[in-house]
Amino acid sequence: MFVYLDNSATTKQYENVTEKMIQYMREDFGNPSSMYRLGITAEKAVKEARRHVGVALGVPENNIYFTSGGTEADNFAIFGSILKNKRLGNKIITSKIEHPAVLEPMKRLEEMGFEVIYLPVDKNCRVDIETYKNALSDNVIFISIMTANNEIGTLQPIEEMYKLKPKNAFFHTDAVQAFGKVNVPRVDLISISGHKIHGPKGIGALFVSDGTKIKPHMLGGGQERNMRSGTENVPAIVGFGEAAKTIASGDENISNMKKVKEYLQEGILAEIDDIKINTPKDSVSSILSISFLGTKSEVILHKLEEDDIFVSAGSACSSNKKGRSHVLSAMNMTDEEIEGTLRFSFSSQNTTDEMDYVIERLKKAVTDFRKLMHRR
Ligand code: PLP
């Protein structure tokens, strides 16, 4: 049985998404800026996709700017805001558990002379609101806190934090893992990505609220209303729109994910000893992180792969696949816990029958590994 449980790394494209994209590669391949029929068809398709993405995110479509993915949306939000606001202050607030698409730009800002505060998290991977309050001051110009963490799934208290933000600060949230799973809180800037919702890779968007005036990100021909120049990736945009339309129409998808996640968690708890559940209750329904003590997750991962089961040892979102997870470290987990951590991430297509198979194979992999270590 083939079981894909790495949907936080990427999802399988919906068939309707692929079909739609092919149409805009084969037939309707025009440049949206062209004035003749082919161009107008492409322009209309981009407009419709923008509408679907806006509806799925619960924001006006005109505030959506397409980018080449979540990474670019994060960079756009960060550098666009800083360029705009740098005269108003020097302080930036983020957290220790952000994705590298936020943390690496933050390092660059430190090099440029900005003061960056990295908020710590508790054992549930949640940012402490009191630490946040203490970090707030009038010279804060930018805040970036992710909605849902990609390794643990923990939801952050975004609405509460947003209400407290100083007047000169733009508030950004990386909602790449939350989009399509929960209602993303409406803050100033929101990053989302296509390939986490069964859309194509290499496409994403930044939502910029009306009152938030940021500097353009890419300079050139003036596409995306002068904010992000470059000929639109029409097939990817159309595919993203189709995926957004599909997820927006299906509440039961989330409840299925939740059911499958709970089923797997219960099954593992019943069948396997010496484990630690890292994902708290208040999390997205797509992610479950568990430490199998006395094991090495990389070995278990490859054992499962032999059985056609695909999981992750942490996050696959950076090309640096090795190295200690900064998220698990920030949660103060022990070396043993970190070494034995697996992340299972679900889509609406997973079933409880698949989970029965995963529990059985996982139990064998963990038991065999522990026996082998014990013998040594
Ligand atoms: N932010 C988070 C939380 C992610 O999980 C990812 C990807 O895994 C990204 C940003 C980057 O998105 P993309 O792969 O579309 O560049």
Boltz pocket constraint, residues with backbone or C-beta under 6 A from the ligand:
constraints:
  - pocket:
      binder: B
      contacts: [[A, 8], [A, 9], [A, 68], [A, 69], [A, 70], [A, 71], [A, 72], [A, 74], [A, 99], [A, 101], [A, 146], [A, 148], [A, 149], [A, 150], [A, 174], [A, 176], [A, 177], [A, 192], [A, 193], [A, 194], [A, 195], [A, 202], [A, 203], [A, 204], [A, 316], [A, 317]]
      max_distance: 6.0
